[in-house]
Structure formats: C-alpha cells, structure tokens
Amino acid sequence: MKKAETIDFQHRELLLDNFKQLNLPISDYTFANIFLFRNISHYEFLTTDCGLFISGCNRHGQNYIMPLNDLRKCDEQVFVNLLDKQNFFFPIPGEWLSFFPEENFVITCDDGESDYIYLTEKMASFKGNKYTRHRNHLNQFFSAYDPRAEAISENNAAQAMTILQAWQDDSGLALNKTDFEQCREALEKFSRLALWGTIYYIENDPAGFIIGEALNTETFVLHFAKASKIYHGIYEFMFNDTAKRLLPQYKYLNLEEDMGNKNLRRTKGSYGPEFILKKYRVCLKQ
C-alpha cells in the first residue's frame, strides 16, 4: 500500500468513473465534494491491491478511509492492512454491511452524518399538512416579492459571491466555522466542477442561490443554499423552485447531513424527508 499525491483536478475523470460505477446516493461520493473539502479533510489517495481508497479526517479529528470501489469485492486482508486502532471505513452504505461479520468488525453510525432524502415531487408541490408552514411562508414571499431566476454562470458568479459574503457576515461566525471558503471556490470553479445552480434576484438585487449536482440517475444533491435573510420565505421559495426545475429528471433530492447542528436538523426535518440515509462506519474489532 502506498500513499499518492493529494487530490486535484487531474484526478477528476478517475473519481467520476469510480463514483459512476458505485452508483450510490450518498452525498460524499461526488468529485466536487471531495475537491472542495480536500484541504479541511486532508484527503489523499491510498493505492492497494483492491484499488484506490481515499484517506481523510472528519470534523472530530478522526481518521477514516473512503472506499472508491465496492468493498465486497476485496479480500479481508486488505482491510487489516488499511485499518488500525484509529482508522475506520466511511461512508459505508447499508447494503454493504452484511459483508462485515460481527465477530471481526464493529459497525456504528452517527446521526449527524446521515443524509436527508426528499421526494422531488413533494418538494415541488409543498402539498400536505407537513408543508403548511412552508406553504404559508412561500405565499407570503410571493405576495411581497417578484423574484427572477438565472442559471449561475461566469456572467453572474460575482453577484452570487456578494450573496455569499452577506450570508457569512450575517452568520456572525468565523470563516472556519462555516462552509464559506468551500462555497466561494465552488463559485470560482463552477464550470470546471460541472456544477448546476440558480441565482435569484428580487428587484434586480441578487438575493439567493442554490448549487448542486447529480449523484446518480435518480438523485440530485444540493451542496449550497445561501440567501439574504431580509427576504422572508426565500429559502422555501428556492427549494420549491429548484425542485420544480429538477422534477422532470430526478426522483430524489439529497440535502446532505446536518453535522449534529440542532438548527440544521430542525430545518431539514421540517421539509419532510422521505427517509434518512444512514452512512455507516466500519472498523476492525480490537
């Protein structure tokens, strides 16, 4: 086993090919996510007899190994070589767990790392009792504002950047406590990362934007949603409008994890996720 160079654009096609073969709905498995968080997570390649892996470090300072191929095709000795007292495999989908016998492995799950999965159709309609509050906010938004939308491009990326900066200023948090830097780089390298997004204007003033990309043929992941808090209901509007735009092609929307943040958990839960996608950790039993 040897450690390769840190991840950069030169690895894009390689990673895209691996992710396509895995065909997982887990939000971590996109090149943009790996690239944008490469520094904060200290991502590096690991080359083994069973193919490539990525080593990383999570927000708790824990080391983990991210598989770039189906672990069910690997010899168990590869796991012994990769894992030690500190390392664990992550994120592992539930359908792989039966491959790890409990006499040799410990399987755990952190709720803060689970992805929120929504039916695009429900997010596009806001029908039903669970959406009453969001529907009311959306109606109030439309009664007060006449929004306009544009696809994010090099022509308006600078305006999206002003929204991001205002969002960061309003947060009252230090840069290293938000995803400001990652979102900024996503806007700067939007085309190279092959991202999709929409910027919204109110009375010609940039007011909010959403950025995401396809995870697989039926799931679209939303990486960033930023808006000015002066426009009441703008987040409901952006999620609803985004779902309408994606509805013809994608059955599900993945809004990623809540990172253990109670406010995020409450907000994401209020939109009525169809299910919570658990992402498992697997380590060797000591």
Summary of the structure (lengths in Angstrom):
residues: 286
radius of gyration: 19.8
end to end distance: 21.7
largest distance: 62.7
contacts: 855
relative contact order: 0.18
helix: 38%
strand: 27%
